[in-house]
Amino acid sequence: MPRSANSAVAKALDVIEIVASAGRPQRLSEIAEAAGLHRATAHRVLADLVARGWILRAGDAYLPGAGILRLARTPVGASLAALARPVLEGLSARTALMVNLQVPQADTSLVLDAVRPPRLHMITDLVGEALPVHRFAGPLALVAALPEDARAPYLRVAEADGTPAAALADALAEAERTGFAVEHGREDRMVASLSRAVLDSEGRPVCALTLVGPDAEFTTEALPVLAAALREAAESLAAVISGAAP
């Protein structure tokens, strides 16, 4: 049923409510119809909400963003965390490693969810934490998937923390080239991680999947096997988000 949305605030709140309460990712036409808005108006409202992190865009679909999830503290049915949970569980079971889900924020990534095997109880899952690009694989993979002109806010955080620009540029170039970001003990010398961005149909990073575990299990021999499993999981999640999965 069309809603009464006479002010910019009312329109934004209507759109947030529609996306948050839907049982699946919503498309622009569905949101516009439910809110009683012209498509152009709905598109402008959505663009503002995406920019502020309240709504997450994945190709032609829209889901609850980090802003909604921070307030709710529990994933709604159509949230990215809820959609990704089976993928996280499957990847963790396949690799026997912890898997987390991260989304880009203004200058960091946010860990939305994690699946941690009992054997890795000593490694914190970082759910709800904001992670900088120069210290973790997840944001490194996300930023490497961005166009260079969109990376500046993330790089400023690293620069302010004293990270050499050349070293970070090299790490981003390698992650962009391979499609994977690897961290060996930068934050914890006994922990390593491998991450891959999940892209929408237009090649933009929606989120990242990250494998986390003991550094001894991320050997040169093991990395190709882990990367293959991670690639499959990322492709599976991309299909789920886009609605292409059965």
C-alpha positions as CSV (number, residue, x, y, z in Angstrom):
1,M,0.0,0.0,0.0
2,P,1.4,3.4,-0.9
3,R,2.6,5.4,2.1
4,S,2.3,9.1,3.0
5,A,5.7,10.6,2.5
6,N,5.4,14.3,2.5
7,S,8.9,15.2,3.8
8,A,12.4,14.0,2.9
9,V,12.7,12.4,6.4
10,A,9.4,10.6,6.0
11,K,10.4,9.3,2.6
12,A,13.7,8.1,3.9
13,L,12.1,6.4,6.9
14,D,9.5,4.7,4.7
15,V,12.2,3.3,2.4
16,I,14.3,2.1,5.4
17,E,11.2,0.3,6.8
18,I,10.4,-1.3,3.5
19,V,13.9,-2.6,2.9
20,A,14.3,-3.7,6.6
21,S,11.0,-5.6,6.8
22,A,11.1,-7.3,3.4
23,G,11.7,-11.0,3.3
24,R,14.2,-10.7,0.4
25,P,16.4,-8.1,-1.3
26,Q,14.2,-5.4,-2.9
27,R,14.5,-3.8,-6.3
28,L,13.9,-0.2,-7.1
29,S,10.5,-0.7,-8.7
30,E,9.3,-2.7,-5.6
31,I,10.5,0.0,-3.2
32,A,9.0,2.8,-5.2
33,E,5.6,1.1,-5.4
34,A,5.6,0.2,-1.7
35,A,6.5,3.7,-0.7
36,G,4.2,5.4,-3.2
37,L,7.1,7.3,-4.8
38,H,8.1,7.9,-8.4
39,R,11.0,5.8,-9.4
40,A,13.3,8.8,-9.8
41,T,12.4,10.0,-6.2
42,A,12.9,6.5,-4.8
43,H,16.3,6.3,-6.6
44,R,17.5,9.6,-5.0
45,V,16.4,8.6,-1.5
46,L,18.1,5.2,-1.9
47,A,21.3,6.8,-3.2
48,D,21.4,9.0,-0.1
49,L,20.7,6.1,2.2
50,V,23.4,3.9,0.5
51,A,25.9,6.7,0.9
52,R,25.2,6.9,4.6
53,G,25.3,3.2,5.2
54,W,21.7,2.6,6.0
55,I,21.0,0.7,2.9
56,L,23.3,-1.7,1.1
57,R,23.2,-1.8,-2.8
58,A,24.0,-5.1,-4.5
59,G,23.6,-4.5,-8.3
60,D,19.9,-3.9,-8.8
61,A,18.9,-5.1,-5.3
62,Y,18.8,-3.3,-2.0
63,L,19.3,-4.8,1.5
64,P,19.5,-3.4,5.1
65,G,22.9,-1.8,5.6
66,A,25.3,-1.5,8.5
67,G,23.4,1.4,10.0
68,I,20.2,-0.6,10.4
69,L,22.1,-3.6,11.7
70,R,24.0,-1.6,14.3
71,L,20.7,-0.4,15.7
72,A,18.9,-3.7,15.5
73,R,21.9,-5.8,16.8
74,T,20.1,-8.8,15.4
75,P,20.0,-9.5,11.6
76,V,16.6,-9.1,10.0
77,G,15.4,-11.8,7.6
78,A,16.6,-10.2,4.4
79,S,19.8,-8.7,5.8
80,L,23.1,-9.5,4.2
81,A,24.1,-11.4,7.4
82,A,21.1,-13.6,7.2
83,L,21.5,-14.3,3.5
84,A,25.2,-15.0,4.0
85,R,25.0,-17.2,7.0
86,P,24.6,-20.5,5.1
87,V,27.6,-19.6,2.9
88,L,29.7,-18.8,6.0
89,E,28.8,-22.1,7.7
90,G,29.5,-24.1,4.6
91,L,32.9,-22.5,4.0
92,S,33.9,-22.9,7.7
93,A,32.9,-26.6,7.6
94,R,34.9,-27.1,4.4
95,T,38.1,-25.4,5.6
96,A,37.8,-25.9,9.4
97,L,38.6,-22.2,9.8
98,M,36.7,-19.2,11.1
99,V,34.9,-17.3,8.4
100,N,33.7,-13.7,8.8
101,L,31.5,-11.4,6.8
102,Q,32.5,-7.7,6.4
103,V,30.9,-4.7,4.7
104,P,32.6,-1.4,3.7
105,Q,32.0,1.6,5.8
106,A,33.1,5.2,5.2
107,D,36.8,4.5,6.0
108,T,36.9,1.0,7.5
109,S,35.1,-2.3,7.2
110,L,32.5,-3.6,9.7
111,V,32.4,-7.3,10.7
112,L,28.7,-8.3,10.5
113,D,28.9,-12.0,11.4
114,A,31.3,-14.8,11.9
115,V,31.3,-18.6,12.1
116,R,34.0,-19.9,14.4
117,P,34.8,-23.6,14.9
118,P,35.1,-24.7,18.6
119,R,38.8,-25.5,18.1
120,L,39.5,-21.8,17.4
121,H,37.7,-20.4,20.4
122,M,40.9,-18.5,21.4
123,I,40.7,-16.3,18.3
124,T,38.3,-13.4,18.7
125,D,35.6,-13.1,16.0
126,L,35.6,-9.3,15.9
127,V,31.9,-9.1,15.2
128,G,30.7,-5.5,15.5
129,E,34.3,-4.2,15.2
130,A,35.5,-1.6,12.6
131,L,38.7,-2.8,10.9
132,P,41.2,-0.5,9.1
133,V,42.7,-1.4,5.7
134,H,46.3,-1.5,6.9
135,R,45.8,-4.1,9.6
136,F,43.3,-6.7,8.3
137,A,42.7,-8.7,5.1
138,G,39.0,-8.0,4.9
139,P,39.2,-4.3,4.4
140,L,42.3,-4.7,2.2
141,A,40.2,-6.9,-0.2
142,L,37.3,-4.5,-0.2
143,V,39.5,-1.4,-0.8
144,A,41.5,-3.2,-3.6
145,A,38.1,-3.8,-5.3
146,L,37.3,-0.1,-5.3
147,P,38.4,2.3,-8.0
148,E,41.4,4.3,-7.0
149,D,39.5,7.5,-6.6
150,A,37.3,5.9,-4.0
151,R,40.1,4.7,-1.8
152,A,41.2,8.0,-0.2
153,P,39.2,7.8,3.1
154,Y,40.6,4.3,3.9
155,L,44.2,5.4,3.0
156,R,43.9,8.4,5.3
157,V,43.2,6.2,8.3
158,A,46.3,4.1,7.5
159,E,48.4,7.2,7.0
160,A,47.3,8.7,10.3
161,D,48.4,5.4,12.0
162,G,51.9,5.7,10.5
163,T,51.6,3.1,7.8
164,P,54.1,3.7,4.9
165,A,52.1,4.6,1.8
166,A,54.3,2.6,-0.5
167,A,53.9,-0.6,1.5
168,L,50.1,-0.3,1.5
169,A,50.0,0.6,-2.2
170,D,52.0,-2.6,-2.9
171,A,49.6,-4.7,-0.8
172,L,46.5,-3.2,-2.6
173,A,48.1,-3.8,-6.0
174,E,48.7,-7.4,-5.2
175,A,45.2,-7.9,-3.8
176,E,43.7,-6.2,-6.9
177,R,45.9,-8.4,-9.2
178,T,45.0,-11.7,-7.5
179,G,41.6,-11.0,-6.2
180,F,42.7,-12.1,-2.7
181,A,44.1,-10.3,0.3
182,V,46.4,-12.1,2.7
183,E,47.6,-11.1,6.2
184,H,50.2,-13.0,8.1
185,G,50.4,-11.9,11.7
186,R,50.1,-8.2,11.3
187,E,47.5,-7.9,14.1
188,D,48.3,-11.1,15.9
189,R,51.6,-12.9,15.1
190,M,49.9,-16.3,15.5
191,V,46.9,-15.6,13.3
192,A,46.6,-15.3,9.5
193,S,43.7,-14.5,7.2
194,L,42.7,-14.7,3.6
195,S,39.9,-12.5,2.2
196,R,38.0,-12.0,-1.1
197,A,35.6,-9.3,-2.0
198,V,32.1,-10.3,-3.1
199,L,31.1,-8.1,-6.1
200,D,27.8,-7.1,-7.5
201,S,26.8,-7.3,-11.2
202,E,28.6,-4.0,-11.9
203,G,31.8,-5.0,-10.2
204,R,31.4,-3.0,-7.0
205,P,32.4,-4.6,-3.7
206,V,29.3,-5.4,-1.6
207,C,31.1,-7.3,1.2
208,A,34.1,-9.6,1.9
209,L,34.4,-13.1,3.1
210,T,37.5,-13.8,5.2
211,L,39.1,-17.0,6.4
212,V,40.9,-16.7,9.7
213,G,43.0,-19.2,11.6
214,P,46.4,-20.2,12.9
215,D,49.2,-18.8,10.8
216,A,50.7,-22.3,10.5
217,E,47.7,-23.4,8.5
218,F,48.2,-20.7,5.8
219,T,51.2,-22.2,4.2
220,T,52.3,-21.7,0.6
221,E,50.9,-25.2,-0.1
222,A,47.6,-24.6,1.7
223,L,46.8,-21.1,0.3
224,P,45.7,-22.3,-3.2
225,V,43.3,-24.8,-1.7
226,L,41.9,-22.2,0.7
227,A,41.7,-19.6,-2.1
228,A,39.7,-22.0,-4.3
229,A,37.2,-22.7,-1.5
230,L,36.9,-18.9,-0.8
231,R,36.4,-18.1,-4.5
232,E,33.5,-20.6,-4.7
233,A,31.9,-19.2,-1.6
234,A,32.2,-15.6,-2.8
235,E,30.6,-16.5,-6.1
236,S,27.8,-18.4,-4.3
237,L,27.1,-15.4,-2.1
238,A,27.1,-13.1,-5.0
239,A,24.5,-15.2,-6.7
240,V,22.4,-15.3,-3.5
241,I,22.5,-11.5,-3.2
242,S,21.7,-10.9,-6.8
243,G,18.8,-13.3,-6.7
244,A,20.4,-15.6,-9.2
245,A,20.7,-18.5,-6.8
246,P,17.9,-21.1,-6.9
